[in-house]
Amino acid sequence: EELAKKGATVYVACRSPAKQKATIESLSSKLGKEKAKLLKALPVGLDLSSLESVKAFAKAFKETESQLNILILNAGVMIPPFTKTKDGYELQWGVNHLGH
């Protein structure tokens, strides 16, 4: 929100398209019409537990933008039940380290 207030383009990346839409709508209502134009979404979701998803998101971003100035990663999992990612890594390691 603060970055958009300062004029930065902000891409909202979520695993779920519904959550992505809800997040953009919530931020838009706080920012107002003009600043809300700075909020962007790519046509692919971002599931940090899947390296395929991470690569697809990066590819879509590179096809849309010529540069990335700041990357803020705030998603993660903490002490989940033992499960593995699609790629076979322990979930916490896969999401918090490899996915980022």
C-alpha positions as CSV (number, residue, x, y, z in Angstrom):
1,E,0.0,0.0,0.0
2,E,2.7,2.5,1.0
3,L,4.7,1.8,-2.2
4,A,1.7,2.5,-4.4
5,K,1.0,5.7,-2.4
6,K,4.6,6.8,-3.3
7,G,3.9,6.1,-7.0
8,A,5.5,2.6,-7.4
9,T,3.9,-0.1,-9.6
10,V,3.0,-3.0,-7.3
11,Y,2.4,-6.5,-8.5
12,V,0.2,-8.5,-6.2
13,A,1.0,-12.2,-6.4
14,C,-1.1,-14.8,-4.7
15,R,-1.6,-18.5,-5.0
16,S,-5.4,-18.0,-5.3
17,P,-6.9,-15.8,-7.9
18,A,-9.8,-15.0,-5.6
19,K,-7.4,-13.8,-2.8
20,Q,-5.4,-11.8,-5.3
21,K,-8.6,-10.1,-6.5
22,A,-9.7,-9.4,-2.9
23,T,-6.3,-8.0,-2.0
24,I,-6.3,-5.7,-5.0
25,E,-9.9,-4.5,-4.3
26,S,-9.0,-3.9,-0.6
27,L,-5.9,-1.9,-1.5
28,S,-7.7,0.0,-4.2
29,S,-10.4,1.2,-1.8
30,K,-7.7,2.6,0.5
31,L,-5.6,4.1,-2.3
32,G,-8.3,5.9,-4.4
33,K,-8.8,5.6,-8.2
34,E,-5.6,7.2,-9.4
35,K,-3.1,5.3,-7.2
36,A,-5.1,2.1,-7.6
37,K,-4.0,2.0,-11.2
38,L,-0.5,1.2,-9.9
39,L,-1.7,-2.2,-8.6
40,K,-1.1,-5.0,-11.1
41,A,-1.8,-8.7,-11.4
42,L,-0.3,-11.2,-13.8
43,P,-2.5,-13.8,-15.5
44,V,-0.7,-16.6,-13.5
45,G,-0.9,-17.4,-9.9
46,L,2.2,-17.8,-7.7
47,D,2.4,-20.9,-5.6
48,L,5.7,-20.8,-3.7
49,S,5.5,-24.5,-3.0
50,S,5.9,-25.2,-6.7
51,L,9.1,-24.3,-8.6
52,E,7.1,-24.7,-11.8
53,S,4.7,-22.0,-10.6
54,V,7.6,-19.7,-9.6
55,K,9.2,-20.1,-13.0
56,A,5.9,-19.4,-14.8
57,F,5.4,-16.3,-12.7
58,A,8.9,-15.1,-13.4
59,K,8.5,-15.7,-17.1
60,A,5.2,-13.8,-17.2
61,F,6.7,-10.9,-15.3
62,K,9.7,-10.7,-17.7
63,E,7.3,-10.7,-20.6
64,T,5.4,-7.7,-19.0
65,E,8.2,-5.6,-17.5
66,S,11.7,-4.8,-18.5
67,Q,13.1,-4.5,-15.0
68,L,12.4,-5.2,-11.3
69,N,13.6,-2.6,-8.9
70,I,12.4,-4.0,-5.5
71,L,11.3,-7.4,-4.5
72,I,9.4,-7.9,-1.2
73,L,8.7,-11.4,-0.2
74,N,6.4,-11.7,2.8
75,A,4.7,-15.1,2.3
76,G,5.8,-18.2,4.1
77,V,4.9,-21.1,6.3
78,M,6.0,-21.8,9.9
79,I,6.1,-25.3,11.4
80,P,3.5,-27.0,9.1
81,P,2.8,-30.7,9.5
82,F,5.4,-32.6,7.6
83,T,4.5,-32.6,4.0
84,K,6.5,-32.3,0.8
85,T,6.2,-29.8,-2.1
86,K,5.3,-30.9,-5.6
87,D,9.0,-31.0,-6.2
88,G,9.7,-33.3,-3.3
89,Y,11.2,-30.8,-0.8
90,E,10.0,-30.5,2.8
91,L,7.3,-27.8,2.7
92,Q,8.8,-25.2,5.0
93,W,12.2,-25.4,3.2
94,G,10.5,-25.4,-0.3
95,V,8.3,-22.4,0.3
96,N,10.4,-20.2,2.6
97,H,13.8,-20.7,0.8
98,L,13.5,-22.3,-2.6
99,G,10.2,-20.6,-3.6
100,H,11.5,-17.2,-2.7
